[in-house]
Amino acid sequence: MKTNSHAQETMLGGSAVAALVACWMLAAGPALTQSDGDLFAHIAAGRAILTTRRLPAVNPAWASDVLLAVVHARSGLTGITIAVALLAGATHALSFATMRRYGVTLRVALPAALTGATLATSHWLARPHAFTLAALAVLLWLLTSPRGRRRWLIVPLFAVWVNLHGGWIFGWLVLAVWTAGDLLDVRSRVPRTPYQPHGERVWRDVATFAVASAATLATPFGIALYKTIWRTLFDASLRATVDEYRPPSWDVPVDALFLATVVIGAVTMLWPLRTSPPRRAASFAMGLATAAALSAGRHIALYALVAWPLLVVHIASHVATREAHGPTMPLRVHRGRGAIAASVAAVSVLLMAWRTAPTTVSAVRFPVAAVAAMQREHAATPVFTTWAWSGYLPYAWADHRAWFDPLRFSPAELRALGHVLDVRANWRDELDRLGVRTILLPRGSPLARALAADAAWSSVYRDNTAVVFRRRAPSVAIDHPD
């Protein structure tokens, strides 16, 4: 009876977490799909794969691109928004269930799961890395399962994951350190709570790791995918140019929350409490995820789905030991109410989606009218524009591209983009070297002001969002509303 009550309470709590997180994502509105232009770039890439039936150069997210293109073709941005919101809800509900598996009470697990969702909000966007966040929750669920045979499900997980997003490499590292920690625990024969070493099953876990590692080759790109991800991981120009690759700071609310949890975790792990530390596998995974998040703010979402649930389980074990006979949350769920709660949660999410999901691209965030005008006048391509708008251009103007590709670029191209957009020394020489004839910029940007005063360029279109410049030559200006 107690087991049934625990399962029903977990279903009820998980349904509440899923509904709250999904509605939270939907309430973000266009920000979920239009915070940057990467979603549009991925849709365009998937559309090209479906049209040509050919894969381009190495693309770690090619399957995600195809999925996004298919969903967009059938239900537009609304369908993508709903799909990502539901995926986020299910992901954090699974994280909640992982904590409950180890006896974390509802009064702790519910706020902890929502705290994890808060930590991950900065990177819950309609982009392929959403699949990595979901896959991490599944991976942790399988790693902490008391049923050893479930470990083999990690193999197909990686076989699929490797085609969805390059973040599988982080999942592989989690699996590697987890397996290493289990080996050390078994060899030392030291029992650690609240987790128990795998004992005689540890060699099966080693075999699972080996087969899962081989499964990461189940991609059309083979070993070339490894090289691409390696170059990205150690590309210093990303850290120097892209904000989300920079370390977290106390000035950003989500970053401050993350840093606070790191401090709490460090104190808890080092303070001489009466319970044993978590087993080495969990400690290694927490250390890996924390180090990744400290190196780049974009990895805080990874921390939220790996280190944070394990840390909550560890802290809760201390509280449970000290209050073994203390009060527990007086919640009992009768048979069937968990299913009813899940149904109510699903209806709530769909109603929220119907009211808030965006249907069109924001003409304030993106140059919707400007690109349409360029298309009518057959403006020369490739077009030089910002990172975000470089993703939107091939989405709105099929078979055309921006000079900068936000999905595949070299460090030299990234440096050149920043050099010109920031109007640094000799920016005109750099622009001449690139050989572009059309430039699309946000109105009032530094480069737009510089080009307006440059005799070599003329403004041929302007609206409240964007301005288009063309290198001076005998030409006809594009008609524009003002």
C-alpha positions as CSV (number, residue, x, y, z in Angstrom):
1,M,0.0,0.0,0.0
2,K,2.9,2.3,0.8
3,T,4.5,1.6,-2.5
4,N,1.3,2.3,-4.4
5,S,0.9,5.6,-2.5
6,H,4.4,6.6,-3.3
7,A,3.9,5.8,-7.0
8,Q,0.7,7.8,-7.1
9,E,2.2,10.7,-5.3
10,T,5.0,10.7,-7.8
11,M,2.6,10.7,-10.7
12,L,0.6,13.5,-9.2
13,G,3.7,15.6,-8.5
14,G,5.3,14.8,-11.9
15,S,2.1,15.9,-13.7
16,A,2.1,19.1,-11.7
17,V,5.8,19.7,-12.6
18,A,5.2,18.9,-16.3
19,A,2.2,21.2,-16.5
20,L,3.8,24.1,-14.7
21,V,7.0,23.9,-16.8
22,A,5.2,23.5,-20.1
23,C,2.9,26.5,-19.3
24,W,5.9,28.5,-18.2
25,M,7.6,27.8,-21.5
26,L,4.5,28.7,-23.4
27,A,4.1,31.9,-21.5
28,A,7.5,33.0,-22.8
29,G,5.7,33.4,-26.2
30,P,7.9,34.3,-29.1
31,A,11.0,34.2,-27.0
32,L,10.9,30.4,-27.1
33,T,11.2,30.3,-30.8
34,Q,12.6,33.8,-31.7
35,S,15.1,34.8,-29.1
36,D,17.7,34.3,-31.9
37,G,17.8,33.2,-35.5
38,D,19.2,29.7,-34.9
39,L,15.8,28.0,-35.1
40,F,15.2,29.5,-38.5
41,A,18.6,28.4,-39.7
42,H,17.8,24.8,-38.5
43,I,14.5,24.8,-40.2
44,A,16.1,26.0,-43.5
45,A,18.8,23.3,-43.2
46,G,16.2,20.6,-42.6
47,R,14.1,21.9,-45.5
48,A,17.2,21.7,-47.7
49,I,17.9,18.1,-46.7
50,L,14.3,17.1,-47.4
51,T,14.3,18.8,-50.8
52,T,17.7,17.6,-52.1
53,R,17.7,14.2,-50.3
54,R,21.3,14.8,-49.5
55,L,23.2,15.7,-46.3
56,P,25.5,18.7,-46.4
57,A,28.8,18.9,-44.7
58,V,29.1,17.5,-41.2
59,N,26.1,18.6,-39.2
60,P,25.7,17.2,-35.7
61,A,22.0,18.2,-35.6
62,W,20.9,17.0,-39.0
63,A,18.1,14.8,-37.7
64,S,16.8,17.6,-35.4
65,D,16.8,19.9,-38.5
66,V,14.7,17.5,-40.4
67,L,12.2,17.1,-37.5
68,L,11.9,20.8,-37.0
69,A,11.4,21.3,-40.8
70,V,8.6,18.6,-40.8
71,V,6.8,20.1,-37.8
72,H,7.1,23.6,-39.2
73,A,5.7,22.5,-42.6
74,R,2.7,20.9,-40.9
75,S,1.9,23.3,-38.0
76,G,4.3,26.3,-38.3
77,L,5.9,28.0,-35.3
78,T,2.9,27.1,-33.2
79,G,3.6,23.4,-33.5
80,I,7.2,23.8,-32.7
81,T,6.4,26.0,-29.6
82,I,4.0,23.4,-28.3
83,A,6.4,20.5,-29.0
84,V,9.3,22.1,-27.1
85,A,7.1,23.2,-24.2
86,L,5.8,19.6,-23.8
87,L,9.4,18.3,-24.1
88,A,10.5,20.7,-21.4
89,G,7.6,19.6,-19.1
90,A,8.3,15.9,-19.6
91,T,12.1,16.4,-19.0
92,H,11.7,18.1,-15.6
93,A,8.9,15.7,-14.6
94,L,11.4,12.9,-15.2
95,S,14.0,14.8,-13.2
96,F,11.4,15.1,-10.4
97,A,10.8,11.3,-10.6
98,T,14.5,10.6,-10.3
99,M,14.6,12.5,-7.1
100,R,11.5,10.7,-5.8
101,R,13.0,7.4,-6.6
102,Y,15.6,7.9,-3.8
103,G,13.0,8.9,-1.2
104,V,13.1,12.7,-1.6
105,T,9.8,13.9,-0.1
106,L,7.3,15.8,-2.1
107,R,7.8,18.9,-0.1
108,V,11.5,18.9,-1.2
109,A,11.2,17.3,-4.7
110,L,8.6,19.7,-6.1
111,P,10.4,23.0,-5.4
112,A,13.7,21.3,-6.3
113,A,12.3,20.3,-9.7
114,L,11.0,23.8,-10.3
115,T,14.4,25.2,-9.3
116,G,16.0,23.0,-11.8
117,A,13.6,24.2,-14.4
118,T,14.5,27.8,-13.5
119,L,18.2,27.0,-13.9
120,A,17.6,25.5,-17.3
121,T,15.3,28.3,-18.6
122,S,18.2,30.2,-20.2
123,H,18.7,27.4,-22.6
124,W,15.2,26.0,-23.0
125,L,14.8,27.3,-26.6
126,A,13.3,25.8,-29.7
127,R,16.7,24.6,-30.9
128,P,18.3,21.1,-31.2
129,H,20.0,21.3,-27.8
130,A,16.5,20.8,-26.3
131,F,16.9,17.2,-27.3
132,T,20.2,17.1,-25.3
133,L,18.4,18.4,-22.2
134,A,15.7,15.7,-22.5
135,A,18.3,13.0,-23.2
136,L,20.3,13.9,-20.1
137,A,17.1,13.5,-18.0
138,V,16.6,10.1,-19.5
139,L,20.3,9.1,-19.1
140,L,20.2,10.0,-15.4
141,W,17.0,8.1,-14.9
142,L,18.6,5.0,-16.5
143,L,21.8,5.4,-14.5
144,T,20.0,5.6,-11.2
145,S,17.6,2.7,-12.0
146,P,17.8,-0.2,-9.5
147,R,17.0,-2.5,-12.4
148,G,20.4,-3.3,-14.1
149,R,18.8,-4.4,-17.3
150,R,17.6,-0.9,-18.0
151,R,21.2,0.1,-18.5
152,W,21.1,-1.4,-22.0
153,L,18.5,1.2,-23.0
154,I,21.5,3.6,-22.9
155,V,22.8,2.1,-26.1
156,P,19.8,3.0,-28.3
157,L,19.6,6.4,-26.5
158,F,23.1,7.3,-27.7
159,A,22.4,5.9,-31.2
160,V,19.6,8.4,-31.6
161,W,21.1,11.2,-29.6
162,V,24.3,11.3,-31.8
163,N,22.1,12.4,-34.7
164,L,20.1,15.0,-32.9
165,H,22.7,17.3,-31.3
166,G,26.4,17.5,-30.6
167,G,25.6,17.7,-26.8
168,W,25.7,13.8,-26.8
169,I,29.4,14.3,-26.1
170,F,28.6,15.6,-22.6
171,G,26.2,12.7,-22.0
172,W,29.0,10.3,-23.0
173,L,31.3,12.0,-20.5
174,V,28.7,11.6,-17.8
175,L,28.4,8.0,-18.6
176,A,32.2,7.6,-18.6
177,V,32.7,9.2,-15.1
178,W,29.6,7.3,-13.7
179,T,31.0,4.0,-14.9
180,A,34.5,4.9,-13.5
181,G,32.9,5.8,-10.2
182,D,31.1,2.5,-9.9
183,L,34.3,0.6,-10.6
184,L,36.1,2.5,-7.8
185,D,33.2,1.9,-5.4
186,V,33.1,-1.8,-6.0
187,R,36.9,-2.2,-5.7
188,S,37.0,-0.2,-2.5
189,R,34.0,-2.2,-1.0
190,V,32.9,0.9,0.8
191,P,29.0,1.2,1.0
192,R,27.8,4.7,0.3
193,T,24.3,6.0,0.8
194,P,21.7,7.0,-0.5
195,Y,23.1,5.1,-3.5
196,Q,24.3,1.5,-3.4
197,P,27.3,0.3,-5.5
198,H,26.3,-2.0,-8.4
199,G,28.4,-4.9,-7.0
200,E,28.3,-7.9,-9.4
201,R,26.5,-5.8,-12.0
202,V,29.3,-3.4,-12.5
203,W,30.9,-5.3,-15.3
204,R,27.6,-5.3,-17.2
205,D,27.7,-1.5,-16.8
206,V,31.2,-1.4,-18.2
207,A,30.0,-3.4,-21.2
208,T,27.1,-1.0,-21.6
209,F,29.5,1.9,-21.7
210,A,31.6,0.2,-24.4
211,V,28.6,-0.6,-26.6
212,A,27.1,2.8,-26.1
213,S,30.4,4.4,-27.1
214,A,30.3,2.3,-30.3
215,A,26.7,3.5,-30.9
216,T,28.0,7.1,-31.2
217,L,29.4,6.0,-34.6
218,A,25.8,5.4,-35.8
219,T,25.8,8.6,-37.8
220,P,26.2,9.4,-41.5
221,F,29.4,11.3,-40.7
222,G,31.3,8.7,-38.9
223,I,34.6,9.8,-37.2
224,A,34.3,13.2,-38.9
225,L,31.6,14.1,-36.4
226,Y,34.1,13.7,-33.6
227,K,36.5,16.1,-35.3
228,T,33.8,18.8,-35.8
229,I,32.7,18.6,-32.2
230,W,36.3,18.7,-30.9
231,R,37.0,21.9,-32.9
232,T,33.9,23.5,-31.5
233,L,34.7,22.6,-27.9
234,F,38.1,24.2,-28.1
235,D,37.3,27.2,-30.3
236,A,38.5,30.2,-28.3
237,S,36.7,32.7,-30.7
238,L,33.3,31.5,-29.4
239,R,34.2,32.4,-25.9
240,A,35.4,35.8,-27.0
241,T,32.4,36.6,-29.2
242,V,29.3,34.8,-28.0
243,D,27.9,35.8,-24.6
244,E,26.5,32.3,-23.7
245,Y,29.9,30.8,-23.9
246,R,31.3,33.1,-21.2
247,P,31.5,32.1,-17.5
248,P,28.4,32.9,-15.4
249,S,28.4,36.0,-13.2
250,W,26.5,37.2,-10.2
251,D,24.9,40.0,-12.3
252,V,22.6,37.7,-14.2
253,P,19.7,36.3,-12.1
254,V,19.9,32.7,-13.4
255,D,23.7,32.7,-13.1
256,A,23.4,34.0,-9.5
257,L,21.0,31.2,-8.6
258,F,23.4,28.7,-10.1
259,L,26.4,30.0,-8.3
260,A,24.3,30.0,-5.0
261,T,23.5,26.3,-5.5
262,V,27.2,25.6,-6.2
263,V,28.1,27.2,-2.9
264,I,25.4,25.3,-1.1
265,G,26.6,22.1,-2.7
266,A,30.2,22.7,-1.8
267,V,29.3,23.3,1.8
268,T,27.1,20.2,2.0
269,M,29.7,17.9,0.4
270,L,32.6,19.1,2.6
271,W,30.8,19.6,5.9
272,P,31.3,16.7,8.3
273,L,27.7,15.5,8.5
274,R,26.7,12.2,10.0
275,T,25.8,10.4,6.7
276,S,28.2,9.1,4.1
277,P,28.9,11.0,0.9
278,P,27.2,9.9,-2.3
279,R,28.8,7.2,-4.2
280,R,31.7,8.2,-6.4
281,A,29.6,7.8,-9.6
282,A,27.3,10.6,-8.5
283,S,30.1,12.7,-7.1
284,F,32.0,12.5,-10.4
285,A,28.9,13.4,-12.4
286,M,28.2,16.4,-10.2
287,G,31.8,17.6,-10.5
288,L,31.7,17.2,-14.3
289,A,28.5,19.1,-14.7
290,T,29.5,21.9,-12.3
291,A,32.8,22.4,-14.0
292,A,31.1,22.6,-17.4
293,A,28.6,25.2,-16.1
294,L,31.3,27.3,-14.4
295,S,33.2,27.4,-17.7
296,A,30.2,28.7,-19.8
297,G,26.8,30.0,-18.9
298,R,25.1,27.9,-21.6
299,H,26.0,24.8,-19.7
300,I,24.0,25.7,-16.6
301,A,21.1,23.8,-18.2
302,L,23.2,20.7,-18.2
303,Y,24.0,21.2,-14.5
304,A,20.3,21.6,-13.8
305,L,19.6,18.1,-15.2
306,V,22.6,16.2,-13.9
307,A,24.3,17.8,-10.9
308,W,21.3,19.5,-9.3
309,P,19.0,16.4,-8.9
310,L,21.9,14.4,-7.5
311,L,22.8,17.2,-5.1
312,V,19.2,17.4,-3.9
313,V,19.2,13.6,-3.2
314,H,22.4,14.0,-1.2
315,I,21.1,16.9,0.8
316,A,17.8,15.2,1.4
317,S,19.6,12.1,2.7
318,H,21.1,14.3,5.5
319,V,17.7,15.8,6.4
320,A,16.1,12.3,6.4
321,T,18.7,11.0,8.7
322,R,18.3,13.8,11.2
323,E,14.5,13.7,11.1
324,A,13.9,10.1,10.7
325,H,10.9,10.2,12.9
326,G,9.8,13.7,12.0
327,P,6.6,14.8,10.2
328,T,6.1,13.9,6.5
329,M,3.9,15.6,4.0
330,P,0.3,14.4,4.6
331,L,-0.6,13.7,1.0
332,R,-2.5,10.5,0.0
333,V,-3.7,10.0,-3.6
334,H,-6.5,7.5,-4.2
335,R,-6.4,5.1,-7.1
336,G,-6.8,6.8,-10.4
337,R,-6.3,10.4,-9.2
338,G,-2.8,10.4,-10.7
339,A,-4.2,9.7,-14.1
340,I,-6.8,12.4,-13.6
341,A,-4.1,14.9,-12.6
342,A,-2.1,14.1,-15.7
343,S,-5.2,14.7,-17.9
344,V,-5.9,18.0,-16.2
345,A,-2.3,19.0,-16.7
346,A,-2.4,18.1,-20.4
347,V,-5.6,20.1,-21.0
348,S,-4.1,23.1,-19.2
349,V,-1.1,23.0,-21.4
350,L,-3.1,22.8,-24.6
351,L,-5.3,25.7,-23.5
352,M,-2.3,27.8,-22.7
353,A,-0.8,26.9,-26.1
354,W,-3.9,27.9,-27.9
355,R,-3.8,31.4,-26.3
356,T,-0.1,32.1,-26.4
357,A,1.8,30.1,-29.0
358,P,3.2,32.5,-31.7
359,T,2.0,31.9,-35.3
360,T,4.2,34.4,-37.2
361,V,7.7,35.7,-37.1
362,S,8.0,39.0,-35.1
363,A,8.6,41.9,-37.5
364,V,10.2,43.7,-34.6
365,R,12.9,41.1,-33.9
366,F,13.6,40.1,-37.5
367,P,13.7,42.0,-40.8
368,V,10.6,40.5,-42.3
369,A,9.7,43.4,-44.6
370,A,13.3,44.1,-45.5
371,V,14.0,40.5,-46.7
372,A,10.7,40.5,-48.7
373,A,11.8,43.7,-50.4
374,M,15.3,42.2,-51.1
375,Q,13.6,39.1,-52.6
376,R,11.4,41.1,-54.9
377,E,14.4,43.1,-56.2
378,H,16.7,40.1,-56.5
379,A,19.3,41.7,-54.3
380,A,22.8,40.3,-54.7
381,T,23.7,37.5,-52.3
382,P,25.4,36.4,-50.1
383,V,24.1,39.1,-47.8
384,F,26.2,40.3,-44.9
385,T,24.1,40.7,-41.7
386,T,24.1,39.9,-38.0
387,W,24.4,36.4,-36.5
388,A,20.7,36.2,-35.6
389,W,19.5,37.5,-39.0
390,S,21.9,35.2,-40.8
391,G,19.8,32.4,-39.6
392,Y,16.5,34.1,-40.6
393,L,17.6,34.9,-44.2
394,P,17.6,31.4,-45.7
395,Y,14.4,30.6,-43.8
396,A,12.5,33.5,-45.4
397,W,14.3,33.5,-48.7
398,A,14.6,29.9,-49.9
399,D,17.8,29.0,-51.8
400,H,19.6,32.2,-50.7
401,R,22.0,32.5,-47.9
402,A,23.8,35.0,-45.7
403,W,27.5,35.4,-45.8
404,F,27.8,34.0,-42.3
405,D,26.3,30.6,-41.6
406,P,25.4,30.3,-37.9
407,L,25.3,26.5,-38.0
408,R,28.7,26.0,-39.8
409,F,31.4,28.6,-39.6
410,S,35.2,28.8,-39.1
411,P,36.9,30.9,-36.4
412,A,38.2,33.2,-39.1
413,E,34.6,33.9,-40.3
414,L,33.4,34.5,-36.8
415,R,36.3,37.0,-36.2
416,A,35.6,38.7,-39.5
417,L,31.9,39.0,-38.6
418,G,32.6,40.7,-35.2
419,H,35.4,42.9,-36.7
420,V,33.0,44.5,-39.3
421,L,29.9,44.6,-37.1
422,D,31.8,46.4,-34.3
423,V,33.4,48.8,-36.8
424,R,36.9,48.1,-35.6
425,A,40.0,49.5,-37.1
426,N,40.3,48.8,-40.9
427,W,36.8,47.5,-41.1
428,R,36.4,48.9,-44.6
429,D,39.4,46.8,-45.8
430,E,37.9,43.7,-44.1
431,L,34.6,44.4,-45.8
432,D,36.2,44.8,-49.2
433,R,38.1,41.5,-48.7
434,L,34.8,39.7,-48.0
435,G,33.4,40.9,-51.4
436,V,29.8,41.4,-50.3
437,R,27.6,43.8,-52.2
438,T,24.5,43.8,-50.0
439,I,24.3,44.5,-46.2
440,L,21.3,44.1,-44.0
441,L,21.5,45.6,-40.6
442,P,19.4,46.6,-37.6
443,R,18.5,50.3,-37.8
444,G,20.8,52.4,-35.7
445,S,23.5,49.8,-35.3
446,P,27.1,51.0,-35.3
447,L,27.8,49.6,-38.8
448,A,24.6,51.1,-40.2
449,R,25.6,54.5,-39.0
450,A,29.1,54.1,-40.5
451,L,27.8,52.9,-43.8
452,A,25.3,55.8,-44.0
453,A,28.3,58.2,-44.0
454,D,30.4,56.1,-46.4
455,A,30.3,57.2,-50.0
456,A,30.9,53.7,-51.3
457,W,27.5,52.5,-50.0
458,S,24.0,53.7,-50.5
459,S,20.8,52.9,-48.5
460,V,18.2,51.3,-50.7
461,Y,15.7,50.2,-48.1
462,R,14.7,51.4,-44.6
463,D,11.9,50.6,-42.2
464,N,11.5,50.7,-38.4
465,T,13.5,47.5,-37.9
466,A,16.1,47.2,-40.7
467,V,18.1,49.1,-43.3
468,V,19.6,47.6,-46.5
469,F,22.8,49.0,-48.0
470,R,24.1,48.3,-51.5
471,R,27.6,48.9,-52.8
472,R,27.3,52.0,-55.0
473,A,26.8,51.1,-58.7
474,P,24.3,51.9,-61.4
475,S,21.2,50.4,-59.8
476,V,17.6,51.1,-58.9
477,A,16.6,51.6,-55.3
478,I,14.2,49.3,-53.7
479,D,10.8,50.8,-53.0
480,H,10.0,51.1,-49.4
481,P,7.1,52.5,-47.3
482,D,8.7,55.6,-45.9
